[in-house]
């Protein structure tokens, strides 16, 4: 995967159209014109570059480890790293709009090509990737420039695009996914871009499942805010092929040929990341430090013991310090050396150390949970608690098997590495645990809480997705103690817009924030689909 994929957009911030705007600079147009060789980019390299842009950024990961994990309560932190989440906002913004320019350019090149009909699959796959990236952005920021954005290489009239409402973006992208999947073809006349399609290796059936599954995810996300439109998409998606069994979508450095170097750095930068009581209570029946209460094998995959080899969770949302260096690479050769001051259980060292662990986009387990949610809500053909129970239990088993398989396949993972998948009997024992057991007699509220809890656990290495789920449902696992720490004094419903957007597209940005310039207050404003 080429990392320097479209050099013409090197200075395209502000929907990355303008690097340095000055109304009194006579060289304005020349300074902000696209790189003179931009049009020499080819479709294959541009597509490859869009895939490359999905890789998680350094600031994105550091913000997840510092802020998003404790907000979602999938983890917690000790001390304060002083890390600014605005760094992630700036990085996410720049990454997305660079990629959007490439996407728009690729679309134009295909539409102008005499072989346009033969690029039908490439265009559909690109549309699916655009939908995923745009959904991710609008879930993080809310309203964003979209319909007028990504056109900066077409001239200065496109430098200050208006913001689209999140509602309109959602409706547009869901329609795009429907069309893209319907367009994908197995016809022999379709151009195959070879290794440049490193995402799913031109597996058309899998691309269709991916597109349909994304459609189901995001239609369910907006269901409470836009029920009529959402229900139509959900019903249709449920009749189409969806991800199942071992079909898990994500990026893997060995496949997509990226280094993943920022993953390890983000753990070093966030040495304060620890296991919190909320996740621990979902994985263990008691607080025995010897781990005798652990009933879910994901506990020993997600987390590890402290320096005393004890399982000790930090009470969620309580201020507490801890020491040690549990994410130091010296542990490759000296595993138990976590630092004498390390008294609280850590995230598993290998999540930072093994750069080849997938960067997940969507798991088959999540799709099972989405189908269970739809069944409880009475959407589609297979509805009711019996159908929901089947899908829910399939999701739990799929998640446990996926995470166990991931650890087993890791070349770097040495200590406490699972050697086999759980047996059916072991999986059934987990499913019968009171914290997991799903009964057909449950109320819809309690059934959904179970479904969301297990989907939240499966999102362990997708903290931004877990964050969206928590905001959407207000029903993911959460400690009742000291909620003020993240709910009143500092509750994040979105990230703030990039600094350069305020600087270079100020009028449209202030219109989007309703003139709010205080980033802390703006982050408390709910996104459109968050109606709970």
C-alpha positions in Angstrom: 0.0 0.0 0.0 1.5 3.3 -1.0 1.5 5.8 1.8 2.2 8.9 -0.3 -0.8 8.5 -2.4 -1.9 11.8 -3.9 0.7 14.4 -3.4 -1.5 17.1 -5.0 -3.4 17.4 -1.8 -0.5 18.0 0.5 -1.9 21.4 1.6 -5.6 20.8 1.6 -6.9 21.6 4.9 -10.2 23.5 5.1 -11.7 20.7 3.3 -8.3 20.7 2.4 -8.7 23.3 -0.3 -6.5 26.0 1.0 -3.4 26.0 3.1 -3.0 29.6 3.8 -5.8 32.0 2.9 -5.1 35.7 2.7 -7.6 38.1 1.1 -4.8 40.6 0.4 -2.3 38.2 -1.2 -2.1 38.6 -5.0 -0.8 35.0 -5.4 -3.9 33.5 -3.7 -5.0 31.4 -6.7 -1.5 30.2 -7.5 -0.7 29.4 -3.9 -3.9 27.3 -3.5 -3.9 25.6 -6.8 -3.6 21.8 -6.9 -0.2 20.3 -7.5 0.5 20.7 -11.2 0.9 16.9 -11.7 -2.3 15.9 -10.0 -4.0 14.7 -13.1 -1.3 12.1 -13.7 -2.6 10.1 -10.7 -4.1 6.8 -11.9 -7.2 5.0 -10.7 -5.4 2.1 -9.1 -3.1 4.2 -7.0 -5.9 6.6 -6.0 -8.0 3.6 -4.8 -5.1 2.2 -3.0 -4.5 5.5 -1.3 -8.1 5.7 0.0 -7.7 2.2 1.6 -4.4 3.5 3.1 -6.3 6.4 4.6 -8.4 4.0 6.8 -5.3 3.3 8.9 -5.8 4.7 12.4 -3.7 7.8 12.9 -1.3 8.5 15.8 -3.4 11.3 17.4 -6.6 9.3 16.8 -5.2 6.4 18.8 -3.7 8.5 21.5 -7.0 10.3 22.1 -8.8 6.9 22.2 -6.4 5.7 24.9 -6.6 8.9 26.9 -10.2 10.0 26.5 -12.5 7.6 24.6 -11.8 4.5 26.6 -12.8 6.1 30.0 -15.8 7.9 28.4 -17.1 4.5 27.1 -16.0 2.7 30.3 -14.4 0.0 28.2 -11.3 1.0 30.1 -10.0 3.7 32.4 -7.0 5.8 33.1 -4.8 6.6 36.1 -3.3 10.1 36.4 -3.5 12.6 33.6 -1.4 12.5 30.5 -2.3 16.1 29.6 -2.9 14.9 26.0 -5.1 17.2 23.9 -7.9 15.6 22.0 -7.9 18.5 19.6 -4.8 16.8 18.1 -7.1 13.9 17.0 -9.7 16.4 15.6 -7.1 18.0 13.4 -5.7 14.7 12.3 -9.1 13.1 11.5 -10.2 16.2 9.6 -7.1 16.3 7.5 -7.1 12.6 6.8 -10.8 12.5 5.7 -10.7 15.5 3.4 -7.5 14.4 1.7 -9.1 11.1 1.0 -12.3 12.7 -0.1 -10.4 14.7 -2.8 -9.0 11.4 -4.0 -12.4 9.8 -4.0 -14.0 12.7 -6.0 -11.1 12.7 -8.5 -11.3 8.9 -9.0 -15.0 9.2 -9.6 -14.4 11.9 -12.2 -11.7 9.8 -13.9 -13.9 6.8 -14.1 -16.9 8.8 -15.4 -14.7 10.4 -18.1 -13.1 7.1 -19.1 -14.1 5.3 -22.3 -14.0 2.1 -20.1 -16.4 3.6 -17.6 -18.7 0.5 -17.6 -15.7 -1.7 -16.9 -14.9 0.2 -13.7 -18.4 -0.3 -12.3 -17.0 -2.5 -9.5 -14.2 -0.2 -8.6 -16.6 2.7 -8.4 -19.0 0.7 -6.2 -16.2 -0.4 -3.8 -15.0 3.2 -3.6 -18.5 4.3 -2.7 -18.6 1.8 0.1 -15.3 3.0 1.5 -16.5 6.6 1.1 -19.6 5.8 3.1 -17.7 4.1 5.9 -15.2 7.0 6.2 -18.0 9.6 6.1 -20.2 7.8 8.6 -17.2 7.7 10.9 -16.6 11.4 10.6 -20.1 12.5 11.1 -20.5 10.2 14.1 -17.5 11.9 15.6 -18.3 15.5 14.7 -22.0 15.8 13.7 -22.6 18.1 10.8 -19.7 18.3 8.4 -18.9 19.7 5.0 -19.8 16.9 2.5 -21.7 17.5 -0.6 -19.6 20.6 -1.6 -16.4 19.2 0.0 -13.5 17.3 -1.6 -13.5 19.6 -4.7 -10.7 22.0 -3.8 -8.6 20.7 -6.7 -11.3 22.2 -8.9 -10.5 25.8 -7.9 -10.9 28.5 -5.3 -14.7 28.6 -5.5 -14.7 25.3 -3.6 -12.4 26.3 -0.8 -15.2 27.1 1.7 -17.9 24.4 1.5 -21.0 24.6 3.5 -21.8 22.1 6.2 -24.3 19.3 5.5 -26.7 18.2 8.2 -26.0 14.8 9.7 -29.5 13.8 8.8 -29.0 14.5 5.1 -25.5 12.8 5.2 -27.0 9.7 6.7 -29.9 9.5 4.2 -27.6 10.1 1.3 -25.0 7.5 2.4 -27.5 4.8 3.0 -28.9 5.3 -0.5 -25.4 5.2 -1.8 -24.7 1.9 -0.1 -27.9 0.4 -1.5 -26.9 1.4 -5.0 -23.3 0.4 -4.7 -24.1 -3.1 -3.6 -26.7 -3.5 -6.3 -24.1 -2.4 -8.8 -21.4 -4.9 -7.8 -21.0 -7.4 -10.6 -19.2 -10.8 -11.2 -19.1 -10.1 -14.9 -15.8 -11.0 -16.5 -15.6 -7.6 -18.3 -15.0 -5.8 -15.0 -11.5 -4.3 -14.6 -9.6 -5.9 -11.7 -7.1 -3.5 -10.2 -5.1 -6.3 -8.7 -3.0 -5.7 -5.6 -4.3 -2.1 -5.5 -7.5 -3.6 -4.1 -5.9 -4.8 -0.9 -9.0 -4.2 1.2 -11.0 -7.4 0.3 -8.9 -8.7 -2.6 -11.7 -8.1 -5.1 -14.0 -10.6 -3.4 -17.3 -9.3 -4.8 -19.4 -11.4 -2.5 -17.6 -10.1 0.6 -17.8 -6.5 -0.7 -21.6 -7.0 -0.9 -21.8 -8.3 2.6 -19.7 -5.5 3.9 -21.8 -2.9 2.2 -25.1 -4.5 3.4 -23.7 -4.8 7.0 -22.7 -1.2 7.1 -26.1 -0.2 5.9 -27.7 -2.2 8.7 -25.4 -0.7 11.3 -26.0 2.9 10.4 -29.7 2.5 9.7 -30.2 1.1 13.2 -28.1 3.9 14.6 -30.5 6.5 13.2 -33.6 4.5 13.9 -34.9 6.5 16.9 -34.2 9.8 15.1 -35.5 8.9 11.6 -37.7 5.8 12.1 -39.5 5.6 8.7 -36.4 6.0 6.5 -34.3 3.8 8.8 -36.9 1.0 8.9 -36.9 0.7 5.2 -33.2 0.3 5.0 -33.1 -2.1 7.9 -35.8 -4.4 6.4 -34.0 -4.4 3.1 -30.6 -5.1 4.5 -31.9 -8.0 6.6 -33.0 -9.7 3.4 -29.5 -9.4 1.9 -26.2 -11.3 2.5 -24.5 -10.0 5.7 -21.2 -10.7 7.3 -21.3 -13.9 9.4 -19.1 -16.7 10.8 -15.5 -15.6 10.5 -16.0 -12.7 8.1 -14.4 -9.8 10.0 -13.5 -6.6 8.2 -10.5 -4.5 9.0 -6.9 -3.6 8.0 -3.9 -5.8 8.8 -0.4 -4.4 8.3 0.9 -7.6 6.8 -1.9 -7.5 4.2 -2.2 -3.8 3.5 1.5 -3.2 3.9 1.5 -0.4 6.4 3.8 -0.3 9.5 1.3 0.3 12.3 4.1 2.1 14.2 1.7 4.5 15.9 -0.1 1.8 17.7 2.8 1.0 20.0 3.5 4.7 20.4 -0.1 5.4 21.5 0.3 2.9 24.3 3.5 4.5 25.4 1.9 7.9 25.2 -1.1 6.6 27.2 0.8 4.7 29.9 -2.1 5.6 32.1 -4.5 3.1 30.4 -5.8 0.5 32.8 -8.6 -2.0 33.3 -11.7 -0.4 34.8 -14.3 -2.0 37.1 -17.1 -1.7 34.5 -15.5 -4.0 31.9 -14.1 -6.2 34.7 -17.6 -6.7 36.2 -18.8 -7.9 32.8 -16.1 -10.5 32.5 -15.7 -11.8 36.1 -18.2 -13.0 38.8 -16.1 -11.5 41.6 -13.1 -9.4 42.5 -10.8 -12.3 43.6 -7.3 -11.1 42.7 -6.3 -14.6 41.6 -8.8 -14.4 38.7 -11.0 -17.3 40.0 -14.1 -15.3 39.2 -13.3 -14.9 35.5 -15.9 -16.7 33.4 -15.3 -15.0 30.0 -12.0 -15.8 28.3 -11.9 -12.3 26.7 -10.9 -11.0 30.1 -7.4 -12.6 29.7 -7.2 -11.4 26.1 -8.2 -7.8 26.7 -6.4 -7.3 30.0 -3.6 -8.7 32.1 -2.6 -8.7 35.8 -0.6 -6.0 37.7 3.0 -6.3 38.7 2.0 -8.6 41.5 0.3 -10.9 39.1 -3.1 -9.9 40.6 -6.4 -9.0 38.9 -7.2 -5.6 40.3 -9.7 -3.2 38.6 -9.6 0.5 39.1 -13.0 1.8 40.2 -14.5 3.5 37.2 -14.6 7.3 37.2 -12.6 7.6 40.5 -9.4 9.6 40.6 -6.5 7.3 41.4 -2.8 7.1 40.4 -0.8 4.1 39.5 2.8 3.5 38.5 5.0 1.1 36.6 5.7 0.8 32.8 3.4 -2.0 31.7 3.7 -1.1 28.0 7.5 -0.9 27.9 9.1 -3.1 25.2 11.6 -4.6 27.6 8.7 -6.9 28.6 9.5 -8.9 25.4 12.4 -10.5 27.3 11.3 -9.8 30.9 7.5 -10.3 30.9 6.9 -9.8 34.6 8.8 -6.5 34.7 5.8 -4.1 34.7 7.4 -1.8 37.2 7.1 -2.0 40.9 4.4 0.7 41.1 2.0 -1.1 38.8 -0.8 -2.0 41.2 -3.8 -2.0 38.8 -4.4 -4.4 36.0 -3.4 -3.2 32.5 -4.6 -3.5 29.0 -2.9 -6.5 27.4 0.6 -5.5 26.5 0.3 -7.2 23.1 -2.4 -4.8 21.8 0.3 -2.2 21.7 3.2 -4.4 20.9 1.8 -6.6 18.0 1.4 -4.2 15.1 -0.2 -6.9 13.0 -3.4 -7.2 15.2 -6.2 -6.1 12.8 -7.5 -2.5 12.9 -11.2 -3.5 13.0 -14.0 -1.9 11.0 -16.7 -4.5 11.5 -16.9 -8.0 13.0 -19.4 -10.7 12.2 -20.3 -10.7 15.9 -21.5 -7.1 15.6 -23.8 -8.1 12.7 -25.3 -10.8 14.9 -26.0 -8.2 17.6 -27.5 -5.8 15.0 -29.8 -8.6 13.9 -30.8 -9.3 17.5 -31.5 -5.6 18.1 -33.7 -5.5 15.0 -35.6 -8.6 16.2 -36.3 -7.0 19.6 -37.5 -3.8 17.9 -39.8 -5.8 15.6 -38.1 -4.8 12.4 -37.9 -7.3 9.5 -39.2 -10.8 9.1 -37.4 -12.6 12.0 -38.7 -10.7 15.0 -39.4 -11.5 18.6 -37.4 -12.7 21.5 -36.8 -16.2 20.2 -35.2 -14.8 17.1 -33.3 -12.2 19.1 -31.9 -14.9 21.5 -30.6 -16.9 18.5 -28.8 -13.9 17.0 -27.5 -12.7 20.3 -26.0 -16.0 21.3 -24.5 -16.4 17.9 -22.9 -12.9 18.5 -21.5 -13.8 21.8 -19.9 -17.0 20.5 -18.6 -15.3 17.4 -17.0 -12.6 19.5 -15.3 -15.0 21.9 -14.1 -17.1 19.0 -12.8 -14.1 17.1 -10.8 -12.7 19.9 -9.4 -16.1 20.9 -8.4 -16.7 17.3 -6.8 -13.3 17.0 -4.6 -14.0 20.0 -3.7 -17.5 18.8 -2.6 -16.2 15.4 -0.4 -13.5 16.8 3.2 -14.1 16.2 4.3 -11.7 18.8 2.0 -12.9 21.5 3.9 -15.3 23.8 2.7 -15.1 27.4 -0.8 -16.3 28.4 -1.6 -17.2 24.8 -4.7 -19.3 24.2 -3.9 -22.6 22.5 -7.4 -23.6 21.4 -10.9 -22.2 20.9 -13.5 -22.7 23.7 -15.5 -25.9 23.3 -19.2 -25.8 22.7 -19.7 -26.8 26.3 -17.6 -24.0 27.5 -19.4 -21.5 25.3 -22.7 -22.7 26.6 -21.5 -22.2 30.2 -20.7 -18.6 29.4 -24.1 -18.1 27.8 -25.7 -19.4 30.9 -23.9 -17.0 33.2 -26.4 -14.6 34.8 -24.5 -11.6 33.3 -24.9 -13.0 29.8 -28.0 -15.2 29.8 -30.7 -14.2 27.4 -34.3 -15.3 28.2 -37.2 -15.1 25.8 -39.2 -13.7 28.7 -37.1 -10.6 29.1 -38.6 -7.2 28.6 -37.4 -5.4 25.4 -35.5 -2.9 27.6 -33.5 -5.6 29.4 -33.0 -7.6 26.2 -31.5 -4.6 24.4 -29.3 -3.9 27.4 -27.8 -7.4 27.1 -27.4 -7.0 23.3 -25.7 -3.6 23.7 -23.4 -4.9 26.5 -22.1 -7.7 24.4 -21.7 -5.5 21.3 -19.9 -3.0 23.5 -17.5 -5.7 24.7 -16.9 -6.8 21.1 -16.0 -3.2 20.3 -13.0 -3.4 22.7 -10.5 -2.3 20.0 -13.0 -0.1 18.3 -13.4 2.6 21.0 -14.9 5.2 18.7 -17.6 2.7 17.6 -18.3 1.9 21.3 -18.6 5.6 21.9 -21.2 5.9 19.2 -23.1 3.0 20.6 -23.0 4.5 24.1 -24.4 7.8 22.8 -27.0 6.2 20.6 -28.4 3.9 23.2 -27.5 5.3 26.6 -27.7 1.7 27.6 -24.1 0.3 27.5 -22.6 -0.9 30.8 -21.9 2.0 33.0 -20.9 2.5 36.7 -23.4 4.4 38.7 -20.7 5.8 40.9 -19.1 9.2 40.3 -20.7 9.7 36.9 -20.1 13.4 37.3 -16.5 12.9 36.2 -17.5 12.3 32.6 -21.2 13.2 32.5 -21.5 16.7 34.0 -18.1 18.2 34.4 -16.8 16.7 31.1 -19.1 14.7 28.9 -18.2 14.3 25.3 -21.0 14.0 22.7 -18.6 14.9 19.9 -15.1 16.1 19.1 -14.6 19.8 18.3 -14.0 20.8 14.7 -10.5 21.1 13.4 -8.6 24.3 14.2 -8.1 25.1 10.5 -11.8 24.8 9.8 -12.4 27.6 12.3 -9.6 29.6 10.8 -10.3 29.2 7.0 -14.0 28.3 6.8 -15.0 30.3 9.8 -18.4 31.6 8.7 -19.7 28.1 7.8 -18.2 26.6 10.9 -19.8 29.1 13.3 -23.1 28.5 11.5 -22.7 24.8 12.2 -21.9 25.4 15.9 -24.7 28.0 16.2 -22.0 30.6 17.0 -20.6 28.5 19.8 -16.8 29.0 20.0 -16.2 27.4 23.4 -15.0 23.9 22.4 -15.8 22.3 25.8 -19.4 23.5 25.6 -19.7 22.5 21.9 -18.5 19.0 22.7 -21.5 18.6 25.1 -24.0 19.2 22.3 -25.6 16.0 21.1 -25.2 14.8 17.5 -28.4 14.4 15.5 -29.2 10.7 16.1 -28.5 10.9 19.8 -32.1 11.3 21.0 -31.8 9.3 24.3 
